[in-house]
Amino acid sequence: MIGGSLSCSCRVGEHVPKRVVITGGPGAGKTAVLGVVCRSFCEHVLVLPEAAGIIYGGGFPRRPGAPVRRAAQRAIYHVQTELERIVLEERVASVALCDRGTLDGVAYWPDAPDQLWREVGSTREAELARYAAVIHLRTPSGRDYNHRNPLRIETVAEAAAIDERIVAAWSGHPRRFFVDSAKNFLDKVMHTLALIRAEVPACCELMRAG
């Protein structure tokens, strides 16, 4: 977990962390945006690592069969919830930015979504209630799609399809914001930073003034 690099004048001893999801299909720019976040906010904004990156980067099988896909999404769910639990129990962060959230798993689950929630012992309603806000960065199309991530295996068409499934997975969240792709990626970054800044509590004045 990485906190922002700016000092903060906040004198609150403990925070009740607000969980904000940064999501989107492959190539949407989440990694780049979150890198900017770490240089733009104070230490009370924590960026959680992507659970899927931990799982697949550690050698978890990544094959197309349904049994492997089910196992991967169950593992990702449990890693995600434990990462979030650390933040909630430490009470250092005022805002915890989640690189994807639990409902993203629905976009990759091979069966009906309700089966995923039964297998992990939860419900869709409970998962929606976990997060204060959802910021969805849309996947670019055509030649603007970024293939450079070594863990990214999707084609342009596959990435677009996943992006739409993520849209459906998070439907019903009361505070969902979309950030469309832009010719100038900096515009996308600045739009996302503004949405994040709006979630920052008043006690962290430097974060609000950035």
C-alpha positions in Angstrom: 0.0 0.0 0.0 1.4 3.4 -1.0 0.4 6.7 0.6 0.7 10.1 -0.9 4.0 11.9 -0.7 2.8 15.3 0.5 2.8 16.3 4.2 -0.5 16.9 5.8 -1.6 19.3 8.6 -4.4 17.0 9.7 -4.4 16.5 13.5 -7.0 13.7 13.6 -5.4 10.8 15.4 -7.5 8.1 13.6 -9.6 8.2 10.5 -12.6 6.1 9.4 -11.3 5.2 6.0 -13.5 6.0 3.0 -13.1 3.3 0.3 -13.2 4.6 -3.3 -12.9 2.3 -6.3 -10.9 3.1 -9.3 -12.0 0.7 -12.0 -12.2 0.3 -15.8 -11.4 -2.2 -18.5 -7.9 -3.2 -19.5 -5.8 -0.2 -20.8 -8.0 2.4 -19.2 -5.0 4.0 -17.5 -5.6 3.1 -13.9 -2.0 2.4 -13.1 -0.8 5.7 -14.5 -3.5 7.7 -12.8 -2.8 6.0 -9.4 0.9 6.8 -9.9 0.0 10.5 -10.2 -2.2 10.2 -7.1 0.8 9.2 -5.0 2.5 12.4 -5.9 -0.5 14.7 -5.6 -2.0 13.8 -2.2 -0.9 13.4 1.4 0.0 10.3 3.3 -3.7 9.9 4.4 -4.6 8.8 0.9 -3.6 5.2 0.5 -3.5 3.3 -2.9 -4.2 -0.4 -2.5 -2.4 -2.7 -4.9 -4.6 -4.5 -7.4 -5.5 -7.9 -6.0 -5.5 -9.5 -9.5 -1.9 -8.3 -10.1 -0.9 -9.9 -6.8 -2.6 -13.2 -7.8 -1.4 -13.4 -11.4 2.0 -11.8 -10.7 2.6 -14.6 -8.2 2.1 -17.3 -10.7 -1.6 -18.2 -10.2 -2.9 -20.2 -13.2 -4.4 -18.1 -15.9 -6.2 -20.4 -18.3 -9.6 -20.0 -20.1 -11.3 -23.0 -18.5 -14.2 -22.3 -16.1 -12.7 -24.0 -13.1 -9.5 -21.9 -13.3 -11.5 -18.7 -13.8 -13.7 -19.5 -10.8 -10.7 -20.2 -8.6 -9.0 -17.0 -9.7 -12.0 -14.8 -8.9 -12.5 -16.4 -5.5 -8.8 -15.8 -4.7 -9.0 -12.2 -6.0 -12.1 -11.5 -3.9 -10.5 -12.7 -0.7 -7.2 -10.9 -1.3 -9.2 -7.7 -2.1 -11.3 -7.9 1.1 -8.2 -8.6 3.3 -6.4 -5.6 1.8 -9.4 -3.4 2.6 -9.6 -4.9 6.1 -6.0 -3.8 6.8 -6.8 -0.2 6.0 -10.0 -0.3 8.1 -8.3 -1.7 11.1 -5.2 0.5 10.9 -7.4 3.7 10.7 -4.5 5.7 9.2 -6.0 6.5 5.8 -8.8 8.9 5.3 -9.3 7.7 1.8 -8.4 4.2 0.5 -8.2 4.0 -3.3 -8.9 0.5 -4.4 -7.4 -0.6 -7.7 -10.6 -2.3 -8.7 -13.2 -3.5 -6.2 -15.0 -6.7 -5.3 -17.7 -6.3 -8.0 -15.2 -6.3 -10.8 -15.0 -10.0 -10.3 -18.5 -10.3 -11.9 -17.0 -9.2 -15.2 -14.7 -12.2 -15.3 -16.9 -14.8 -13.6 -18.0 -17.6 -16.0 -21.4 -18.2 -14.4 -24.3 -16.2 -13.0 -23.1 -13.5 -10.6 -25.2 -14.8 -7.7 -23.1 -17.9 -7.7 -20.0 -15.8 -7.1 -21.6 -14.2 -4.1 -22.8 -17.5 -2.7 -19.3 -19.0 -3.0 -17.6 -16.1 -1.2 -20.4 -15.8 1.4 -21.7 -12.4 0.4 -24.4 -10.6 -1.6 -24.4 -8.0 -4.4 -26.0 -5.5 -2.0 -23.4 -5.9 0.6 -20.6 -5.5 -1.9 -22.1 -2.3 -3.4 -22.4 -0.9 0.2 -18.6 -1.4 0.8 -17.6 1.6 -1.3 -18.3 5.3 -0.9 -17.7 6.0 -4.6 -16.8 4.3 -7.9 -14.7 6.1 -10.5 -14.8 4.2 -13.8 -12.1 5.0 -16.3 -13.3 4.0 -19.8 -11.1 1.8 -21.9 -9.8 3.5 -25.1 -10.4 2.0 -28.5 -8.3 1.3 -31.5 -4.6 2.4 -31.6 -5.0 4.3 -28.3 -5.2 1.0 -26.5 -2.1 0.3 -24.4 -0.6 -3.2 -24.8 2.6 -2.5 -22.8 1.5 -4.1 -19.5 3.0 -7.6 -19.4 0.0 -9.0 -17.5 -2.5 -7.7 -20.1 -3.5 -10.4 -22.5 -6.7 -8.9 -24.0 -7.1 -7.7 -27.5 -8.8 -4.3 -28.2 -12.2 -6.0 -28.7 -11.8 -8.1 -25.6 -10.9 -5.1 -23.5 -13.9 -3.2 -24.8 -16.2 -6.1 -23.9 -14.7 -6.4 -20.4 -15.2 -2.6 -19.9 -18.9 -3.0 -20.7 -19.2 -5.9 -18.3 -17.6 -3.8 -15.6 -20.2 -1.1 -16.3 -23.0 -3.7 -15.8 -21.3 -5.1 -12.7 -21.3 -1.8 -10.9 -24.8 -0.7 -12.0 -26.9 0.4 -9.1 -24.1 2.1 -7.1 -25.5 5.5 -6.1 -22.2 7.3 -6.6 -20.6 6.1 -9.8 -18.6 8.5 -12.0 -17.3 7.9 -15.5 -14.1 9.3 -16.9 -14.1 9.0 -20.7 -11.0 8.5 -22.8 -9.4 11.7 -24.1 -7.0 12.5 -26.9 -4.8 14.1 -24.2 -4.4 11.6 -21.4 -3.6 14.4 -19.0 -7.2 15.5 -19.3 -8.3 12.1 -18.1 -5.8 12.2 -15.2 -7.0 15.7 -14.1 -10.7 14.7 -14.3 -9.9 11.7 -12.1 -7.9 13.7 -9.6 -10.8 16.1 -9.2 -13.2 13.3 -8.5 -10.8 11.8 -5.9 -10.2 15.2 -4.3 -14.0 15.6 -3.8 -13.9 12.5 -1.6 -11.2 13.9 0.7 -12.4 14.9 4.2 -12.1 18.5 5.5 -9.5 17.5 8.1 -6.9 16.9 5.4 -6.6 20.5 4.2 -3.5 19.9 2.0 -5.3 17.2 0.1 -8.3 19.4 -0.6 -6.1 22.3 -1.7 -4.0 20.3 -4.2 
